[in-house]
Amino acid sequence: MCDGCSVTQNDPNTAASETVAQLAGEPLSVSMHSAPSRHRVLLLNGNETQRPYRVAPLGMAFVASSVQASGREVRFMDQLQGFRDVQRLLRVLRQWKPGVIGIGIRNLDNSDFHAFHSYLSLPAKLVAAIRRELPEAVVVLGGSAGTVDPERVLECVTADHLILGEGEEAMVTLLDALDRGETPLNVLGDPVAGGPNRVARTEDLKPPRLYQWTPMASYLKGDAGYPVQTKRGCPLKCSYCTYGRIEGKRYRKLHPERVADEIQGAMEQGIRDFEFVDSTFNLPIQHTLEVVETLLRRRLFANYHGTGMHPSKLPDELLDGMKRAGFRQVILTAESAADSMLKSYGKSYAQPALVSAADQLRRHRLGALWVFLLAGPGETEATVEETLAFIAEHVRAPDAVYITSGIRIYKGSPMADAWEEGRFGAASLRSTAGSDATFYYSEHTQPAWLEARLKAFQRQYPHVMLSCEGHGWMTQFALNMLPWTGLKKPYWQYLGWLNRLRRPGALLSAMRSAPQTTPSI
């Protein structure tokens, strides 16, 4: 695969050799057009981050397939990182002259208090390049970043339109209006009157065919699997979360057969690592069971892992089916093991559910990455110690732990509402990177103390990863090298060994004890 960008023709089955030739600088096999055409739609992935790994543009693939089904010509450009990639974009603008250019922005920033970085600079540069080269083209922004904070996105990334919410139907509606010569509102979707756009019948959505829109090799180099979505929306009321704003507050299910179709199509391309990216994979239980049963019936066995597992909803029937389908690991977003903090975060479970979840997963031989979120409203040194004590007793390598310290306050979350109402005082902090992005730290667990305590804990338990360390060069180097070892994903199960490498004098002994085969989970 070439090093930057993918241009896919209107036919999503374009041969890989033709795509590679285009990116290598050979002439595109299309005729020159004298003026931009609204019938030609170019979609750009504006997600710039590569840390800890690239995130495949699943949402854009859904939109691309929907726009293509409406009869338009669609091209898809991805991974626009360096100078050569921008030159490829300019060449496509000059030769193909699209009338409408959509840019997907997945995240506002990296949510990291310790090394804050905004993700709006690349989309802004893309729009500037488009304006210089093709000023008459209509530029449309979309993605979850714009839905969470449209004002910030439009301020940083000037465009003609921004679609709030889901774009499969909204983008086609916008294109139809432009064809009729109408000028829709700048922001499509009103968060006050009716809310962002939602696909009403998600069960009718066709598979996004992500594997046909962009080469997946660079996305699968890191710890990520091929992204699969089985539903949208989340009725849970976690205080820090924006899923309700992005996807709505009720579950809207994708048809299990269409989910299986996407997986089967990717498997036919040689892909074997898959990651379910729902807000909470195992809710509602019945839908998850139907998805797993469909995979089993169609014999789509692969290396699956589920994200955002709800720790109180892990029945034996589900875990047994997941194991038989090929699941080896899951990610549990426990957030805390202190009952008072679970209540503060709006969770519907208490610590006994976490203990039970650890036992159930161990019994079914499913590995787990446990995710915790410290320093929220009500956090104290005592509640931090409760969480650390739970980790020490119940989470053992090769299971792993990721601990975030400090909470990024995003619009649309209950914490943002509390912030606007003035319920937070001196405990709130602003990023030291010169941004107005707001982070919350409890007054009893300020950054200096909390970071020191967590690093001391990590020295004792090396299977723990800390957000306050950022994504250092050694972590990135390891993620780039691990695919060459033949070890199976996810790579966080080797975290204890990798963290030992960072200790002075530990390199030689760690190499001697490095895993030669996949740990038995």
LUMDRENLUM-681655 format. One record per residue (C-alpha): y, x, z; residue number from 0. Coordinates in steps of 0.1 Angstrom, whole numbers, plus 5000, padded with zeros to 4 digits. Example, Ala and Ser with C-alpha at 12.3 -4.5 7.8 and 13.67 -1.06 7.14 Angstrom:
2
4955;5123;5078;0
4989;5137;5071;1
# end
This chain:
521
5000;5000;5000;0
5035;5012;4993;1
5059;5020;5021;2
5083;4992;5024;3
5085;4960;5006;4
5064;4934;4989;5
5075;4914;4959;6
5051;4886;4950;7
5053;4865;4919;8
5053;4828;4917;9
5015;4829;4914;10
5004;4839;4949;11
4972;4854;4934;12
4992;4882;4917;13
4970;4912;4914;14
4976;4939;4940;15
4979;4965;4913;16
5009;4947;4898;17
5026;4944;4932;18
5021;4981;4939;19
5035;4990;4904;20
5066;4969;4911;21
5073;4986;4944;22
5067;5020;4928;23
5097;5015;4906;24
5082;5003;4874;25
5100;4974;4856;26
5093;4939;4868;27
5072;4919;4843;28
5099;4892;4841;29
5126;4885;4816;30
5162;4892;4823;31
5184;4862;4833;32
5221;4860;4826;33
5229;4839;4856;34
5214;4830;4890;35
5192;4799;4890;36
5187;4776;4920;37
5151;4772;4907;38
5144;4808;4917;39
5141;4814;4955;40
5139;4848;4971;41
5127;4850;5007;42
5134;4881;5028;43
5119;4891;5061;44
5148;4901;5083;45
5126;4912;5112;46
5134;4949;5116;47
5115;4960;5147;48
5083;4981;5145;49
5079;4984;5183;50
5053;4981;5197;51
5041;4971;5162;52
5052;4951;5132;53
5050;4913;5135;54
5038;4896;5103;55
5061;4869;5089;56
5038;4839;5094;57
5067;4814;5095;58
5082;4827;5063;59
5048;4823;5046;60
5046;4787;5056;61
5081;4782;5041;62
5072;4801;5009;63
5041;4781;5003;64
5060;4748;5008;65
5089;4758;4985;66
5064;4769;4959;67
5046;4736;4961;68
5079;4719;4953;69
5078;4735;4919;70
5102;4764;4924;71
5097;4800;4916;72
5093;4820;4948;73
5094;4857;4956;74
5088;4873;4989;75
5102;4906;5000;76
5090;4922;5033;77
5096;4952;5055;78
5131;4961;5042;79
5137;4991;5064;80
5150;5021;5045;81
5172;5031;5016;82
5144;5028;4990;83
5136;4993;5002;84
5172;4982;4998;85
5172;4997;4963;86
5142;4976;4955;87
5160;4945;4967;88
5190;4953;4946;89
5168;4958;4916;90
5152;4924;4921;91
5186;4908;4925;92
5198;4923;4892;93
5167;4915;4872;94
5155;4882;4886;95
5189;4868;4898;96
5177;4842;4923;97
5201;4813;4930;98
5190;4809;4966;99
5181;4836;4991;100
5165;4828;5024;101
5164;4853;5053;102
5140;4848;5082;103
5151;4862;5116;104
5124;4860;5142;105
5140;4874;5173;106
5175;4879;5186;107
5167;4911;5205;108
5139;4929;5223;109
5144;4912;5256;110
5145;4946;5273;111
5171;4952;5300;112
5163;4989;5301;113
5166;4997;5264;114
5184;4967;5249;115
5185;4964;5211;116
5198;4935;5190;117
5178;4925;5159;118
5207;4911;5140;119
5220;4943;5123;120
5194;4944;5095;121
5199;4907;5084;122
5237;4914;5084;123
5232;4944;5062;124
5210;4924;5039;125
5236;4897;5035;126
5263;4922;5028;127
5242;4938;5001;128
5235;4904;4985;129
5271;4894;4985;130
5281;4926;4967;131
5254;4924;4941;132
5251;4886;4936;133
5280;4868;4952;134
5273;4834;4936;135
5238;4832;4953;136
5234;4808;4982;137
5223;4825;5014;138
5202;4806;5039;139
5192;4818;5074;140
5162;4805;5093;141
5137;4815;5120;142
5135;4811;5157;143
5165;4833;5165;144
5189;4809;5148;145
5173;4780;5165;146
5178;4796;5199;147
5214;4807;5194;148
5229;4796;5161;149
5264;4805;5171;150
5255;4841;5178;151
5234;4844;5146;152
5261;4830;5124;153
5287;4852;5140;154
5267;4883;5133;155
5251;4873;5100;156
5274;4854;5078;157
5256;4830;5055;158
5261;4797;5037;159
5236;4777;5057;160
5214;4781;5088;161
5183;4759;5092;162
5176;4750;5128;163
5139;4745;5137;164
5111;4745;5111;165
5119;4753;5075;166
5089;4739;5055;167
5105;4706;5048;168
5142;4715;5056;169
5143;4742;5030;170
5130;4719;5003;171
5155;4693;5013;172
5183;4718;5011;173
5172;4730;4977;174
5170;4694;4964;175
5206;4688;4977;176
5219;4719;4960;177
5202;4708;4927;178
5222;4675;4930;179
5254;4695;4934;180
5257;4684;4971;181
5271;4706;4998;182
5250;4701;5030;183
5262;4710;5065;184
5264;4747;5073;185
5238;4742;5101;186
5209;4720;5090;187
5197;4702;5121;188
5218;4690;5149;189
5208;4700;5184;190
5229;4673;5199;191
5220;4643;5176;192
5183;4645;5169;193
5177;4682;5175;194
5164;4709;5152;195
5141;4701;5122;196
5105;4694;5130;197
5076;4689;5106;198
5065;4654;5116;199
5029;4656;5103;200
5018;4691;5110;201
4982;4681;5102;202
4992;4678;5066;203
5006;4713;5063;204
4988;4734;5038;205
4976;4769;5049;206
5005;4794;5047;207
4983;4820;5028;208
5002;4849;5045;209
4976;4873;5031;210
4987;4864;4995;211
5025;4867;5002;212
5025;4902;5017;213
5001;4931;5020;214
4988;4931;5055;215
4979;4968;5059;216
5010;4979;5078;217
5009;4949;5101;218
4973;4956;5111;219
4978;4993;5118;220
4990;4986;5153;221
4976;4964;5180;222
4983;4932;5162;223
4958;4909;5146;224
4963;4886;5116;225
4984;4858;5131;226
4970;4823;5132;227
4987;4791;5144;228
4968;4760;5154;229
4997;4738;5167;230
5034;4737;5175;231
5054;4725;5204;232
5050;4729;5242;233
5055;4703;5269;234
5053;4728;5297;235
5085;4734;5317;236
5085;4772;5324;237
5120;4780;5336;238
5126;4811;5314;239
5110;4798;5281;240
5126;4787;5249;241
5095;4773;5231;242
5107;4738;5238;243
5139;4744;5219;244
5122;4763;5191;245
5092;4740;5185;246
5098;4709;5205;247
5084;4695;5237;248
5053;4678;5225;249
5022;4692;5208;250
5019;4688;5170;251
4985;4699;5159;252
4975;4716;5126;253
4943;4704;5111;254
4914;4726;5123;255
4900;4727;5087;256
4933;4741;5074;257
4933;4767;5102;258
4898;4777;5092;259
4909;4778;5055;260
4936;4804;5064;261
4912;4825;5083;262
4885;4823;5056;263
4911;4833;5029;264
4921;4863;5050;265
4885;4873;5057;266
4879;4873;5019;267
4906;4900;5017;268
4887;4921;5042;269
4906;4912;5073;270
4885;4910;5105;271
4911;4910;5134;272
4928;4877;5142;273
4953;4867;5168;274
4960;4831;5177;275
4998;4829;5183;276
5003;4794;5197;277
5026;4791;5227;278
4995;4784;5247;279
4962;4787;5228;280
4940;4767;5252;281
4962;4736;5256;282
4954;4709;5248;283
4918;4717;5255;284
4903;4692;5231;285
4922;4706;5201;286
4913;4741;5210;287
4876;4731;5212;288
4878;4715;5178;289
4893;4747;5163;290
4866;4769;5179;291
4838;4745;5168;292
4852;4745;5133;293
4850;4783;5132;294
4814;4782;5145;295
4803;4755;5120;296
4818;4774;5091;297
4804;4807;5104;298
4838;4824;5104;299
4828;4851;5130;300
4855;4878;5135;301
4873;4898;5162;302
4895;4870;5177;303
4919;4871;5206;304
4940;4843;5220;305
4975;4847;5234;306
4993;4828;5261;307
4961;4814;5277;308
4968;4790;5305;309
4949;4803;5335;310
4940;4770;5350;311
4924;4755;5318;312
4894;4777;5311;313
4863;4755;5311;314
4829;4771;5305;315
4825;4751;5273;316
4856;4766;5258;317
4849;4802;5269;318
4813;4800;5257;319
4824;4788;5223;320
4851;4814;5220;321
4826;4842;5229;322
4801;4830;5203;323
4829;4828;5176;324
4838;4865;5183;325
4866;4864;5209;326
4865;4895;5229;327
4898;4894;5247;328
4926;4870;5257;329
4961;4873;5270;330
4970;4854;5302;331
5006;4848;5310;332
5002;4845;5348;333
5038;4857;5354;334
5033;4859;5392;335
5006;4858;5418;336
5029;4845;5446;337
5028;4807;5450;338
5066;4805;5457;339
5074;4823;5425;340
5049;4803;5404;341
5068;4772;5417;342
5101;4788;5409;343
5090;4795;5373;344
5079;4759;5368;345
5042;4767;5367;346
5016;4740;5374;347
4991;4763;5392;348
4989;4785;5422;349
4972;4818;5430;350
4937;4803;5435;351
4937;4794;5398;352
4944;4830;5389;353
4915;4842;5410;354
4892;4816;5394;355
4904;4827;5359;356
4896;4863;5366;357
4861;4854;5378;358
4855;4830;5348;359
4866;4856;5323;360
4845;4883;5339;361
4815;4860;5339;362
4818;4853;5302;363
4825;4890;5295;364
4859;4883;5280;365
4885;4910;5285;366
4921;4901;5295;367
4956;4914;5293;368
4974;4899;5323;369
5012;4894;5319;370
5036;4892;5348;371
5073;4886;5351;372
5091;4899;5382;373
5126;4895;5396;374
5131;4858;5389;375
5149;4834;5412;376
5135;4836;5447;377
5117;4870;5441;378
5115;4892;5472;379
5098;4924;5480;380
5071;4904;5497;381
5064;4883;5467;382
5063;4914;5445;383
5037;4929;5468;384
5016;4897;5466;385
5015;4900;5428;386
5006;4937;5430;387
4979;4930;5456;388
4964;4905;5432;389
4964;4930;5404;390
4948;4957;5426;391
4920;4933;5437;392
4912;4912;5406;393
4923;4930;5374;394
4902;4960;5367;395
4901;4983;5336;396
4894;4979;5308;397
4914;4948;5315;398
4951;4956;5315;399
4984;4945;5329;400
5018;4942;5314;401
5047;4937;5339;402
5082;4928;5327;403
5110;4933;5352;404
5142;4914;5347;405
5145;4881;5328;406
5165;4877;5296;407
5184;4844;5298;408
5182;4826;5264;409
5200;4794;5254;410
5177;4764;5256;411
5158;4775;5287;412
5162;4759;5322;413
5175;4792;5335;414
5202;4791;5309;415
5212;4757;5321;416
5214;4770;5357;417
5235;4799;5345;418
5260;4776;5327;419
5262;4754;5358;420
5272;4784;5379;421
5240;4785;5401;422
5236;4822;5397;423
5259;4846;5414;424
5259;4884;5419;425
5221;4885;5412;426
5227;4883;5374;427
5232;4915;5355;428
5244;4923;5320;429
5227;4948;5297;430
5239;4983;5301;431
5239;4987;5263;432
5273;4971;5258;433
5260;4937;5249;434
5269;4903;5264;435
5231;4895;5266;436
5224;4883;5302;437
5195;4893;5324;438
5185;4880;5358;439
5174;4901;5388;440
5169;4885;5422;441
5193;4900;5447;442
5163;4912;5467;443
5146;4930;5438;444
5173;4949;5421;445
5164;4973;5392;446
5164;5006;5410;447
5141;4995;5438;448
5118;4975;5415;449
5114;5002;5389;450
5105;5028;5416;451
5080;5005;5432;452
5063;4996;5399;453
5061;5032;5387;454
5045;5041;5421;455
5020;5013;5416;456
5012;5024;5380;457
5004;5060;5392;458
4977;5044;5413;459
4966;5019;5387;460
4970;5035;5352;461
4958;5003;5334;462
4993;4989;5341;463
5021;4990;5315;464
5057;4985;5325;465
5086;4970;5304;466
5110;4993;5323;467
5094;5023;5304;468
5103;5008;5271;469
5082;5018;5241;470
5082;5055;5243;471
5072;5080;5216;472
5038;5086;5231;473
5030;5049;5231;474
5040;5046;5195;475
5021;5078;5186;476
4990;5064;5202;477
4992;5031;5185;478
4995;5049;5152;479
4966;5071;5159;480
4941;5047;5174;481
4932;5029;5141;482
4917;5063;5129;483
4894;5065;5159;484
4872;5035;5149;485
4879;5018;5182;486
4881;4980;5181;487
4913;4961;5189;488
4931;4953;5210;489
4941;4987;5220;490
4955;4978;5253;491
4920;4980;5267;492
4924;5018;5265;493
4956;5017;5284;494
4943;5034;5315;495
4931;5064;5294;496
4964;5065;5275;497
4986;5064;5306;498
4966;5093;5321;499
4977;5114;5291;500
5013;5112;5303;501
5005;5129;5336;502
5012;5167;5338;503
4981;5187;5332;504
4961;5156;5323;505
4957;5161;5286;506
4926;5183;5286;507
4907;5162;5312;508
4917;5129;5295;509
4904;5142;5261;510
4871;5151;5278;511
4868;5116;5292;512
4882;5097;5261;513
4861;5067;5251;514
4837;5074;5223;515
4828;5038;5217;516
4843;5005;5225;517
4840;4997;5262;518
4816;4971;5271;519
4835;4940;5282;520
# end
